[in-house]
C-alpha cells in the first residue's frame, strides 16, 4: 500500500530501488515504506545506518531497506480495508516530526 495515496500494491518480494506507485507515481523504495523506519529512533531508523536520510519520502539506496509488511498486500484490498489503512497511515503521520 502506498504511504502517499493508500493504493493497495499487490506485491510479493522486494521493492526495487526505482519502483513507483502505479496510481500516484511516488517512489516506493523510501524510508516511509521500510519496516525499520521508526519515528523517534536514531535517525528515525531501527537499523544501524551509517548516514542519515533526510528525505524519508524520497527514493534512496539504503542497503537495509526491507518493505514493511503493512504495505505489501496479496491481491487488491477491499475498499473498506484500503480506507482503513489509509486512515491509519494519515493518523500515524500526525506524530512524525
N, C-alpha and C positions, 0 to 999 in steps of 0.2 A: 504494500500500500504506500502510495506516495505521501511523504510527510508534508508536501506542499498543498496538493489538491485532494488527497484522500482516495485517489483512484486505486482500486484493487489491482495488484500486479500479479497475475498468475506466473509463478516463478519457482523453479527448482534450482538449487545450487548457488553458484557465485554471481555476484553483480560485477560486471566489467567496469574498468576504470572510466570508460566513456559512455556508459549506458544512460539513457534518459527516459523519463516517463512518457509513455505514448500519448497521454492526454494533454499534459501541460508543458512538456518538453524540458522540465527541470532535471538537473543531474541527480543520479541515484547513488553514486559512489561517494557519499558525503558522510560527515560525522553524524548528522541527524538520522541517517539510516543504519548506523553501525550499532551493534549490540554492546560495544564498550563505551558508547557515549553516555556520560552521566554528568549532568549539570552540577557544579559544585565540587567535583573531584579535581585533582591536579590537572590543569589544562582541560577540564571537562572530559577526561578520558580515564577509564579504569585500567588501561594498559600502560606500560612504561614507555611511552613515546618519547623520542629524543628532541622533537621540535614541536612547538605549539602551532596548531592550525587555527588561524584567526577567523576564517570564514567557514563556519560549521555547515552552512547550506550550499557550499560550492564543492565541486569535484576535487578530489585530492588523490595523491598517490600513496597513501598510508598503507604500509605492508601489514598492519594489524587489523585492517578492516575485515569484519565479518558481518554480513547482513543481519540485522535484528529480526528474529523470527516473527515479531509482530507485523512486519511489513511484507513478509513472504506468505502468500496465500495460495492454496491449491485451488485452482479454478477461480471463478468470479464469486465474490461475496454477494450476499443478497443486499438489496437496497438498505434495509434496516441495519445490517451488520456494517456496511460501509459508512453509513451515517454515524453509527455509534463510535467506530474507530476514528472517524474524522473529528467528532466532538471531543473524544478523549485526547487526541493529539492537540487540538486547539487549547484544551484546558491545561495540558502539560506545558504548552508553550508560554502560558501566562507566568510560569515560575522559572523560566530560563532567563538568565541575566546576560 
